[in-house]
């Protein structure tokens, strides 16, 4: 072997070793700029009991406003998305453990959650609704002292029941659908969910009503691992493009009947221009 050939062989060997070392140290390959567990594919957890944000769909693919936003953003980024049905608590835990790249659900952005995960820019601005049986006399948050009030484990409504409903008896559920069924059956007195969720349940259960509706001080968004800044920024950019070209408002109107909240318009002023709010 000539001296030049030996040098070339050594260079190839060094490059191979460096690539292997970088991979072992957790550095993403050059063609995986978003640091995805599976290059080219977003591994997403989806809450399938959160209408109209994310619900079980046909052929194993979830449906809902957040799912439509996720699918469109991924399409524009030339990425695929695989979804795994999950609960709110399991989604957040899966992000911190590296199981998921994205939690595709309508998650409240709170300071406590931001300690362990990061969030996209606001996708919705919700309310909290307290559902009761239609024959309940309750009409204020102070009317639930001694009453069993359900909330989903890990959801922001757990803190709402604890902090905003004096004397209420918090009752936790892993499944939102199970919680609603327990209210219909009379095994709990009320439950707290997001306003859009509550309106969807009223369509299914005419025996229920919204006893109280309260504003919230935080947006609704998707969550990501804290080390996924590149993916978060890319999704935010694509959502911004969707807002600008009208796609966001089209998807919003597909799933919601009420106009976008003023707080959401502060985040995305172009929406206000499109609906005539400035």
VENGI-V774184 format. One record per pair of residues at least 4 apart in sequence whose C-alpha atoms are under 7 Angstrom apart, sorted by the first residue. I is the first residue (numbers start at 1). J is the second residue. D is the distance in Angstrom with one decimal. If there is no record, write none. Layout:
i=<I | I>
j=<J | J>
d=<D | D>
This chain:
i=<1 | 1 | 2 | 3 | 4 | 5 | 6 | 7 | 8 | 9 | 10 | 11 | 12 | 13 | 14 | 15 | 16 | 17 | 18 | 19 | 20 | 21 | 22 | 22 | 23 | 23 | 28 | 28 | 32 | 32 | 34 | 34 | 34 | 35 | 36 | 36 | 36 | 40 | 40 | 41 | 41 | 41 | 42 | 42 | 42 | 42 | 42 | 43 | 43 | 43 | 43 | 43 | 43 | 44 | 44 | 44 | 44 | 44 | 44 | 44 | 44 | 44 | 45 | 45 | 45 | 45 | 45 | 45 | 45 | 45 | 45 | 46 | 46 | 46 | 46 | 46 | 46 | 46 | 46 | 47 | 47 | 47 | 47 | 47 | 47 | 47 | 48 | 48 | 48 | 48 | 48 | 48 | 49 | 49 | 49 | 49 | 50 | 50 | 50 | 51 | 51 | 51 | 51 | 52 | 52 | 52 | 52 | 52 | 53 | 53 | 53 | 53 | 53 | 54 | 54 | 54 | 54 | 54 | 54 | 54 | 55 | 55 | 55 | 56 | 56 | 57 | 57 | 57 | 62 | 63 | 64 | 65 | 65 | 65 | 65 | 66 | 66 | 66 | 66 | 67 | 67 | 68 | 69 | 70 | 71 | 72 | 73 | 73 | 73 | 73 | 74 | 74 | 74 | 74 | 75 | 86 | 86 | 87 | 88 | 88 | 88 | 89 | 89 | 89 | 90 | 91 | 91 | 92 | 93 | 94 | 94 | 94 | 95 | 95 | 95 | 95 | 95 | 95 | 96 | 96 | 96 | 101 | 101 | 102 | 102 | 103 | 103 | 103 | 104 | 105 | 106 | 106 | 106 | 107 | 107 | 107 | 108 | 108 | 108 | 108 | 108 | 109 | 109 | 109 | 109 | 109 | 110 | 110 | 111 | 113 | 114 | 116 | 117 | 117 | 117 | 117 | 118 | 118 | 118 | 118 | 119 | 119 | 119 | 119 | 120 | 120 | 120 | 120 | 120 | 121 | 121 | 122 | 122 | 122 | 122 | 122 | 123 | 123 | 124 | 124 | 124 | 124 | 125 | 125 | 125 | 125 | 125 | 126 | 126 | 126 | 126 | 126 | 127 | 127 | 127 | 127 | 127 | 127 | 128 | 128 | 128 | 128 | 128 | 128 | 128 | 128 | 129 | 129 | 129 | 129 | 129 | 129 | 129 | 129 | 129 | 130 | 130 | 130 | 130 | 130 | 130 | 130 | 130 | 131 | 131 | 131 | 131 | 131 | 131 | 131 | 131 | 132 | 132 | 132 | 132 | 132 | 132 | 132 | 132 | 133 | 133 | 133 | 133 | 134 | 134 | 134 | 138 | 138 | 139 | 139 | 139 | 140 | 141 | 141 | 141 | 142 | 142 | 144 | 144 | 144 | 145 | 145 | 145 | 146 | 146 | 146 | 147 | 147 | 147 | 148 | 148 | 148 | 148 | 148 | 148 | 148 | 149 | 149 | 149 | 149 | 149 | 149 | 149 | 149 | 150 | 150 | 150 | 150 | 150 | 150 | 150 | 150 | 150 | 151 | 151 | 151 | 151 | 151 | 151 | 151 | 151 | 152 | 152 | 152 | 152 | 152 | 152 | 153 | 153 | 153 | 156 | 157 | 157 | 157 | 158 | 159 | 160 | 161 | 161 | 162 | 173 | 175 | 176 | 177 | 178 | 179 | 180 | 181 | 182 | 182 | 182 | 183 | 183 | 183 | 183 | 193 | 193 | 194 | 195 | 196 | 197 | 198 | 199 | 200 | 201 | 202 | 202 | 202 | 224 | 228 | 229 | 230 | 231 | 232 | 233 | 234 | 235 | 236 | 237 | 238 | 239 | 240 | 241 | 242 | 242 | 242 | 243 | 243 | 243 | 243 | 243 | 244 | 246 | 247 | 248 | 249 | 249 | 250 | 251 | 252 | 253 | 260 | 260 | 261 | 262 | 263 | 264 | 265 | 265 | 265 | 269 | 270 | 271 | 272 | 272 | 272 | 273 | 273>
j=<5 | 6 | 6 | 7 | 8 | 9 | 10 | 11 | 12 | 13 | 14 | 15 | 16 | 17 | 18 | 19 | 20 | 21 | 22 | 23 | 24 | 25 | 26 | 27 | 27 | 28 | 32 | 35 | 36 | 39 | 228 | 230 | 231 | 228 | 41 | 42 | 101 | 79 | 80 | 79 | 80 | 81 | 79 | 80 | 81 | 82 | 101 | 81 | 82 | 83 | 100 | 101 | 102 | 81 | 82 | 83 | 84 | 100 | 101 | 102 | 103 | 104 | 83 | 84 | 85 | 86 | 91 | 100 | 102 | 103 | 104 | 54 | 83 | 84 | 85 | 86 | 103 | 104 | 105 | 54 | 55 | 85 | 86 | 87 | 88 | 105 | 54 | 55 | 56 | 62 | 85 | 86 | 54 | 55 | 176 | 177 | 54 | 55 | 197 | 55 | 64 | 197 | 200 | 64 | 65 | 196 | 197 | 255 | 64 | 65 | 66 | 105 | 106 | 62 | 63 | 64 | 65 | 66 | 67 | 105 | 62 | 63 | 64 | 62 | 63 | 61 | 62 | 63 | 67 | 67 | 68 | 69 | 251 | 252 | 255 | 70 | 104 | 105 | 106 | 71 | 104 | 72 | 73 | 74 | 75 | 76 | 77 | 235 | 238 | 239 | 78 | 79 | 80 | 81 | 79 | 90 | 91 | 91 | 92 | 154 | 155 | 93 | 153 | 154 | 94 | 95 | 103 | 96 | 97 | 98 | 99 | 100 | 99 | 100 | 101 | 102 | 224 | 225 | 116 | 117 | 225 | 224 | 225 | 223 | 224 | 222 | 223 | 224 | 222 | 222 | 220 | 221 | 222 | 220 | 221 | 222 | 156 | 218 | 219 | 220 | 221 | 113 | 218 | 219 | 220 | 221 | 114 | 218 | 115 | 117 | 118 | 226 | 223 | 224 | 225 | 226 | 223 | 224 | 225 | 226 | 221 | 222 | 223 | 224 | 221 | 222 | 223 | 232 | 236 | 221 | 236 | 219 | 220 | 221 | 264 | 267 | 220 | 221 | 219 | 220 | 221 | 264 | 219 | 220 | 261 | 263 | 264 | 194 | 195 | 216 | 219 | 220 | 194 | 195 | 213 | 214 | 215 | 216 | 192 | 193 | 194 | 195 | 213 | 214 | 215 | 216 | 192 | 193 | 194 | 195 | 198 | 210 | 212 | 213 | 214 | 190 | 191 | 192 | 193 | 210 | 211 | 212 | 213 | 190 | 191 | 192 | 198 | 208 | 209 | 210 | 211 | 136 | 189 | 190 | 191 | 208 | 209 | 210 | 211 | 184 | 207 | 208 | 209 | 207 | 208 | 209 | 143 | 211 | 143 | 211 | 212 | 212 | 164 | 165 | 212 | 165 | 166 | 165 | 167 | 168 | 166 | 167 | 168 | 167 | 168 | 169 | 168 | 169 | 189 | 168 | 169 | 170 | 171 | 188 | 189 | 190 | 168 | 169 | 170 | 171 | 188 | 189 | 190 | 191 | 170 | 171 | 172 | 173 | 179 | 188 | 190 | 191 | 192 | 157 | 158 | 171 | 172 | 173 | 191 | 192 | 193 | 158 | 172 | 173 | 174 | 175 | 176 | 172 | 173 | 174 | 160 | 161 | 192 | 193 | 162 | 163 | 164 | 165 | 170 | 170 | 179 | 179 | 180 | 181 | 182 | 183 | 184 | 185 | 186 | 187 | 188 | 187 | 188 | 189 | 190 | 197 | 198 | 198 | 199 | 200 | 201 | 202 | 203 | 204 | 205 | 206 | 208 | 209 | 228 | 232 | 233 | 234 | 235 | 236 | 237 | 238 | 239 | 240 | 241 | 242 | 243 | 244 | 245 | 246 | 247 | 248 | 247 | 248 | 249 | 270 | 271 | 270 | 250 | 251 | 252 | 253 | 271 | 254 | 255 | 256 | 257 | 264 | 265 | 265 | 266 | 267 | 268 | 269 | 271 | 272 | 273 | 274 | 275 | 276 | 277 | 278 | 277 | 278>
d=<6.1 | 6.4 | 6.2 | 6.3 | 6.2 | 6.2 | 6.2 | 6.2 | 6.4 | 6.2 | 6.1 | 6.2 | 6.2 | 6.2 | 6.1 | 6.2 | 6.2 | 6.1 | 6.1 | 6.2 | 6.1 | 6.2 | 6.5 | 5.4 | 5.4 | 6.7 | 5.8 | 5.4 | 6.6 | 5.4 | 6.9 | 5.3 | 5.1 | 6.8 | 6.9 | 6.5 | 6.5 | 5.2 | 6.3 | 5.6 | 4.6 | 5.4 | 7.0 | 6.1 | 4.7 | 6.3 | 5.9 | 6.1 | 5.3 | 6.4 | 5.3 | 5.2 | 6.5 | 6.8 | 5.9 | 4.9 | 6.4 | 5.5 | 5.8 | 4.7 | 5.6 | 6.2 | 5.5 | 4.9 | 5.9 | 5.9 | 5.8 | 6.4 | 6.4 | 4.9 | 5.8 | 6.7 | 6.1 | 5.9 | 5.0 | 5.6 | 6.2 | 4.9 | 5.8 | 5.7 | 6.7 | 5.9 | 5.2 | 5.4 | 6.5 | 5.5 | 5.2 | 3.8 | 4.8 | 6.6 | 6.1 | 7.0 | 6.6 | 5.2 | 6.0 | 6.4 | 5.1 | 5.7 | 6.2 | 5.7 | 7.0 | 5.0 | 6.3 | 5.3 | 6.3 | 6.6 | 6.3 | 6.2 | 4.7 | 4.7 | 5.1 | 6.3 | 5.7 | 6.5 | 5.6 | 4.4 | 6.6 | 6.1 | 6.2 | 5.9 | 5.6 | 5.3 | 6.0 | 4.6 | 6.1 | 5.3 | 4.3 | 5.1 | 6.8 | 5.7 | 6.2 | 6.3 | 6.6 | 6.8 | 6.1 | 6.1 | 6.2 | 6.1 | 6.7 | 6.0 | 6.5 | 6.1 | 6.1 | 6.1 | 6.1 | 6.3 | 6.3 | 6.1 | 5.5 | 6.7 | 6.0 | 4.9 | 6.2 | 6.9 | 5.9 | 6.1 | 6.0 | 5.9 | 6.5 | 5.9 | 6.4 | 6.3 | 6.4 | 4.7 | 5.9 | 6.4 | 5.9 | 6.7 | 6.3 | 6.1 | 4.9 | 5.7 | 6.0 | 5.2 | 6.6 | 7.0 | 6.2 | 5.1 | 6.7 | 6.9 | 5.9 | 6.0 | 6.5 | 5.9 | 4.7 | 5.8 | 5.1 | 6.3 | 5.6 | 5.9 | 5.6 | 5.7 | 6.3 | 5.2 | 5.4 | 6.0 | 6.5 | 6.4 | 5.9 | 4.6 | 6.5 | 6.8 | 5.8 | 5.8 | 6.0 | 6.7 | 6.2 | 6.7 | 6.7 | 6.2 | 5.7 | 6.9 | 6.4 | 5.9 | 5.1 | 5.0 | 5.6 | 5.3 | 6.0 | 5.1 | 6.3 | 5.7 | 4.4 | 6.0 | 5.8 | 5.6 | 6.4 | 5.9 | 6.1 | 6.4 | 6.2 | 5.5 | 5.7 | 5.1 | 6.8 | 6.9 | 5.8 | 5.2 | 6.1 | 5.0 | 6.8 | 6.2 | 4.8 | 5.7 | 6.0 | 6.6 | 5.8 | 6.5 | 6.3 | 6.6 | 6.9 | 6.8 | 5.8 | 4.9 | 6.6 | 5.6 | 4.6 | 5.4 | 6.7 | 5.8 | 4.6 | 5.2 | 5.7 | 5.2 | 6.3 | 6.7 | 5.7 | 5.5 | 5.7 | 4.9 | 6.4 | 6.4 | 5.8 | 4.5 | 6.4 | 6.5 | 5.5 | 4.5 | 6.6 | 5.8 | 5.7 | 5.2 | 6.4 | 5.5 | 5.3 | 6.4 | 6.9 | 6.6 | 5.7 | 4.6 | 5.8 | 6.3 | 6.3 | 4.6 | 6.9 | 5.7 | 5.7 | 6.4 | 6.2 | 7.0 | 5.9 | 4.4 | 6.1 | 5.4 | 4.7 | 5.1 | 5.4 | 6.1 | 6.8 | 5.0 | 5.8 | 6.0 | 6.8 | 5.1 | 6.9 | 5.9 | 6.0 | 6.6 | 6.7 | 5.2 | 6.1 | 4.0 | 4.6 | 5.6 | 5.2 | 5.9 | 5.2 | 5.6 | 5.9 | 6.3 | 4.7 | 6.1 | 6.2 | 5.2 | 5.2 | 6.5 | 6.4 | 5.9 | 5.2 | 5.7 | 6.3 | 5.9 | 4.7 | 4.9 | 6.0 | 4.6 | 5.7 | 6.9 | 6.6 | 7.0 | 6.2 | 4.2 | 6.2 | 5.8 | 5.4 | 6.4 | 5.3 | 6.2 | 5.9 | 5.5 | 6.9 | 6.9 | 5.6 | 4.8 | 5.7 | 6.5 | 6.1 | 5.6 | 5.7 | 5.5 | 6.7 | 6.2 | 5.9 | 6.2 | 6.3 | 5.8 | 5.3 | 5.2 | 6.5 | 6.8 | 6.0 | 6.3 | 6.3 | 6.2 | 6.2 | 6.4 | 6.3 | 6.1 | 6.2 | 5.2 | 6.1 | 5.8 | 5.1 | 6.4 | 6.3 | 6.4 | 6.3 | 6.3 | 6.4 | 6.4 | 6.4 | 6.3 | 6.8 | 7.0 | 6.0 | 5.7 | 6.2 | 6.7 | 6.5 | 6.2 | 6.0 | 6.1 | 6.1 | 6.2 | 6.1 | 6.3 | 6.1 | 6.1 | 6.3 | 6.2 | 6.2 | 6.3 | 6.2 | 6.0 | 4.8 | 5.0 | 6.2 | 4.9 | 6.8 | 6.6 | 6.5 | 6.4 | 6.3 | 6.3 | 6.0 | 6.1 | 7.0 | 6.3 | 6.8 | 5.9 | 6.3 | 6.5 | 6.9 | 6.5 | 6.4 | 6.8 | 6.3 | 4.9 | 5.9 | 5.6 | 6.8 | 6.3 | 6.3 | 5.7 | 4.3 | 5.4 | 5.8 | 6.2>
